[in-house]
Amino acid sequence: MRIIPAIDIINGKCVRLTKGNYNTKKIYNENPLEVAKHFESVGVKHIHLVDLDGAKSNRIINYNILEQIATETNLSIDFGGGLKSDEDLYIAFSSGAKQVTGGSIAVKSPNVFDNWIRKYGQNKIILGADCKDEKIATNGWQEQSNLALIPFIKNYQKKGIQYVICTDISKDGMLEGPSLDLYRNIISKCNDNPIKLIASGGVSNINELHILKNIGCEGVIIGKALYENKITLKELEKFI
């Protein structure tokens, strides 16, 4: 199972939110590149870089930070937040992203997202299936749709999607444990094609990583647990 630390960016700084609420912003480091290098030093190979300014603005904003991390580390970067147009996607890949995550775009402009899957392929495009009460949320989690989670994922599986990041918003930043039953349900019901499910939200200790691995998650995104030292870099290095 891949370990994927999250680096969330607002105003060029590394921050964390709770349940996606921008009013809960906490700055952890003024230099995202420094954070990325810390993760790389213990054997991390992948990061999840989120442009929270972009998510709010509906266009890519912090591509300069993406480019800096891509240039000065060997990390494989999944980039998300505010990707709404072909131009946004071009900027993200040109700036060094290895994969991109589309959430709101997959809900609001499915034809555009379908075209991305066809153009770039299933290894480069990740479906962001972030939910609350198993309903898909959009626009940096500020809006909730009527789309049910499982049918939403299955629909995009038919279109070639393999990688899916699922965040249970109610768990995000709470350090109360991930939604294990939710992930078991997704893996059992979306098994027509093999799904590469990336768990996100709520991870609070190293033991939960072993559970997520046993469930069958392909990867896990870890945020606040690392920044609050609930999982130390030494523990992470040992797990990797």
C-alpha positions in Angstrom: 0.0 0.0 0.0 1.3 3.4 -1.0 1.8 6.0 1.7 0.8 9.4 0.3 1.3 12.4 2.6 -0.9 15.4 1.9 0.4 18.9 1.4 -2.4 21.4 1.3 -1.6 24.9 0.0 -3.2 28.3 0.9 -1.3 31.5 0.0 1.8 29.4 -0.7 1.8 27.9 2.8 1.4 24.4 4.0 -1.9 24.2 6.0 -4.6 21.8 7.2 -8.3 22.3 7.5 -10.9 20.4 9.5 -13.8 18.9 7.5 -12.8 21.1 4.6 -13.8 24.3 6.5 -11.5 27.2 5.4 -12.2 29.0 8.7 -10.3 26.2 10.6 -7.1 26.8 8.7 -3.9 26.0 10.6 -0.5 26.9 9.1 2.1 24.2 9.7 4.9 25.4 7.5 5.6 28.5 5.4 7.7 26.4 3.0 5.9 23.4 1.3 9.1 22.4 -0.4 10.8 21.9 3.0 7.8 19.7 4.0 8.1 17.6 0.8 11.8 17.1 1.4 11.2 15.9 5.0 8.8 13.3 3.7 11.1 12.2 0.9 14.0 11.8 3.4 12.2 8.9 5.1 11.4 7.0 2.0 8.1 8.5 0.9 7.8 8.4 -2.9 4.3 10.0 -3.5 2.6 13.1 -2.2 -1.0 14.5 -2.6 -0.6 18.2 -3.3 -3.8 20.2 -3.0 -4.3 23.7 -4.3 -6.9 24.9 -1.8 -6.8 28.4 -3.3 -7.5 26.8 -6.7 -10.4 24.8 -5.3 -12.0 28.0 -4.1 -11.2 29.9 -7.3 -12.2 27.2 -9.8 -8.9 27.4 -11.6 -5.3 26.3 -10.9 -3.4 28.8 -8.7 -0.4 27.3 -6.9 1.3 25.6 -9.9 4.6 27.4 -9.0 4.8 25.3 -5.8 4.0 22.1 -7.8 6.8 23.0 -10.2 9.2 23.7 -7.4 8.6 20.4 -5.6 8.6 18.5 -8.9 12.0 20.1 -9.8 13.7 19.8 -6.5 12.6 16.4 -5.4 12.0 13.0 -7.0 8.5 12.7 -5.5 5.6 11.5 -7.7 3.0 14.2 -7.3 -0.8 13.8 -7.5 -2.2 17.3 -7.9 -5.7 18.5 -7.2 -7.8 21.5 -6.4 -9.5 23.8 -8.9 -8.8 21.8 -12.1 -11.7 22.8 -14.3 -10.4 23.2 -17.8 -8.1 21.6 -20.4 -5.8 24.6 -19.8 -5.6 23.9 -16.0 -4.7 20.3 -16.8 -2.0 21.3 -19.2 -0.5 23.6 -16.7 -0.6 20.9 -14.0 1.1 18.3 -16.1 3.6 20.8 -17.5 4.5 21.9 -14.0 5.4 18.3 -13.0 2.3 16.5 -11.8 2.4 12.8 -12.5 -1.3 12.4 -11.8 -4.2 14.8 -11.3 -7.4 14.4 -9.2 -10.7 15.6 -10.6 -13.6 15.8 -8.2 -16.0 18.7 -8.8 -15.3 18.5 -12.6 -16.4 14.9 -12.7 -19.8 16.0 -11.2 -20.4 19.3 -13.0 -18.7 18.8 -16.3 -18.6 15.0 -16.9 -18.0 15.4 -20.6 -14.8 17.3 -19.9 -13.7 14.7 -17.3 -14.5 11.9 -19.8 -12.3 13.5 -22.3 -9.4 13.8 -19.8 -9.6 10.0 -19.2 -9.5 9.3 -22.9 -6.7 11.8 -23.6 -4.4 11.1 -20.7 -5.3 7.5 -19.7 -6.4 5.8 -16.5 -2.9 6.0 -14.9 -2.8 9.8 -14.9 -6.4 10.7 -14.0 -7.7 10.0 -10.5 -11.4 10.3 -9.6 -12.0 12.3 -6.5 -15.0 10.8 -4.8 -15.3 12.8 -1.7 -18.5 12.3 0.3 -20.6 13.1 3.3 -23.3 10.6 4.3 -22.3 8.7 1.1 -23.3 11.7 -1.1 -20.7 13.3 -3.3 -19.5 16.8 -2.3 -18.0 19.4 -4.7 -16.3 22.8 -4.8 -13.7 22.2 -2.1 -16.4 20.4 -0.1 -18.5 23.5 0.2 -21.4 22.0 -1.7 -23.1 18.6 -1.4 -24.7 17.0 -4.5 -27.5 14.3 -4.7 -25.1 11.8 -6.3 -24.8 8.6 -4.3 -21.1 7.5 -3.8 -21.1 3.9 -5.1 -23.1 4.5 -8.4 -20.9 7.6 -9.0 -17.7 5.4 -8.8 -19.2 2.6 -10.8 -20.2 4.9 -13.6 -16.7 6.2 -14.0 -15.2 2.7 -13.7 -17.2 1.9 -16.9 -15.4 4.8 -18.5 -11.9 3.5 -17.6 -11.2 5.0 -14.2 -9.0 2.9 -11.9 -7.7 5.2 -9.3 -10.2 6.6 -6.8 -9.5 8.9 -3.8 -12.4 8.8 -1.3 -12.5 11.1 1.6 -15.2 10.9 4.2 -15.5 14.6 4.9 -16.9 14.0 8.4 -13.6 12.3 9.3 -11.2 14.7 7.7 -8.9 16.4 10.1 -10.6 14.8 13.1 -7.9 12.3 14.0 -10.7 9.8 15.0 -9.9 7.0 12.6 -10.8 6.4 8.9 -14.1 5.2 7.6 -13.1 1.5 7.4 -16.6 0.2 6.7 -17.0 2.7 3.9 -13.9 1.5 2.2 -14.8 -2.1 2.7 -18.1 -1.4 1.0 -16.6 0.4 -1.9 -14.1 -2.4 -2.6 -16.7 -5.1 -2.3 -19.3 -3.3 -4.5 -17.0 -1.8 -7.1 -15.3 -5.1 -8.1 -16.4 -5.4 -11.7 -13.0 -4.0 -12.6 -10.1 -3.9 -10.1 -10.3 -0.6 -8.3 -7.3 1.2 -6.9 -8.8 2.8 -3.9 -6.9 5.5 -2.0 -8.3 6.1 1.5 -8.3 9.6 2.9 -9.4 11.3 6.0 -9.3 10.5 9.7 -6.1 8.5 9.9 -4.8 8.9 13.5 -2.2 6.3 14.2 0.2 3.8 12.5 -2.0 0.7 13.3 -4.8 2.1 11.1 -2.4 1.8 8.1 -2.1 -1.9 8.6 -5.9 -2.2 8.7 -6.3 -0.2 5.5 -3.7 -2.3 3.8 -5.5 -5.5 4.9 -8.9 -4.1 3.6 -7.3 -3.8 0.2 -6.7 -0.1 -0.2 -4.1 0.7 -2.8 -2.9 3.8 -1.0 -3.7 6.0 1.9 -3.4 9.8 2.2 -2.2 11.1 5.6 -2.5 14.7 6.6 -3.0 16.0 10.1 -1.7 12.8 11.8 1.7 13.6 10.4 1.6 17.3 11.1 0.4 16.7 14.7 3.0 14.0 15.2 0.4 11.3 15.9 2.3 9.3 13.3 6.0 10.1 13.5 8.3 10.1 10.5 10.3 7.3 12.1 7.1 5.2 12.3 6.3 6.1 8.7 9.8 5.1 7.6 9.5 1.7 9.3 6.1 1.1 7.7 7.4 1.9 4.3 
